[in-house]
Amino acid sequence: MSKIKVAELFYSLQGEGKYVGVPSVFLRTFGCNFTCSGFGMPKGDVSNERDGIAVNIGQFKSYNDLPLVHTGCDSYASWDPRLKHLSPVLTTDSIVESIKELLPNKHWKEEHLIITGGEPLLGWQRSFADLLSHEGMAGLKSITFETNGTQKLTDDFKKFLFQHGSKNKGNVEIVFSVSAKLSASGEKWEEAILPAVVADYEQYGEVYLKFVVDKDSDIEEVDRAVYVYRDNGIRGNIYLMPVGGTDQIYFSNFKAVAEMAMKRGWRYSPRLQVDIWRNAWGT
Ligand code: SF4
């Protein structure tokens, strides 16, 4: 039986992108190939909030105890090895049972499934086929993989997506929400912008590109990235989303980001989880 190290499993509304406002089960896998200390913070800076949290790790017994951060990755606990004890390794059977408990009717109806991270397309791809073809997942109509767009799909997972995805032979809508990491995240362009990888996703589902924008200088880099993705044949919609792990940051820049999107004929994505729940864990 396959297993997945699960950082969070909860039921909420999708807060971002194409399915914003849709009731959804979120499966957050553990692990990421990036560390995104950035969004303005140099890597390894001792003032990094995440390092401060890790120093006091003993006092945090669960996700809900963890502080929100103002800079860097707002889902840091889903990949920081110092916090890995908060993410249990679960069998696909037990994940399906937990999902049933979360669904209002105890089985899938109109709800959406979001597989997120961390980076969910790391090694967990080998378990997704088992999970998604489990009899307890019958009735599921649509799935979004929230990815940073750097991980190639494995041959086995491609076969599964081909059989089950509505783009090919199946009837489940498969969506890849690609949130490419620009320099504000602290990651390197040549490691973060991999258009050939993302172009391959489009063979198996719908792809849209989502960019987190903070200030004017970010948008020039987004323009450059969009040019590169388009030049590689990627046709999916573009979303701009304001930076904002916390409401103070989010509410200070969302109008400017909306105007940047309008000016380019792109879509704007809110962060509904900040609007409604102030980005608390489990939302
Ligand atoms: S790629 Fe995403 S999950 Fe991974 S560290 Fe960066 S922001 Fe966090």
Boltz pocket constraint, residues with backbone or C-beta under 6 A from the ligand:
constraints:
  - pocket:
      binder: B
      contacts: [[A, 32], [A, 33], [A, 34], [A, 35], [A, 36], [A, 72], [A, 73], [A, 74], [A, 75], [A, 76], [A, 79], [A, 117], [A, 118], [A, 119], [A, 148], [A, 179], [A, 181], [A, 185]]
      max_distance: 6.0
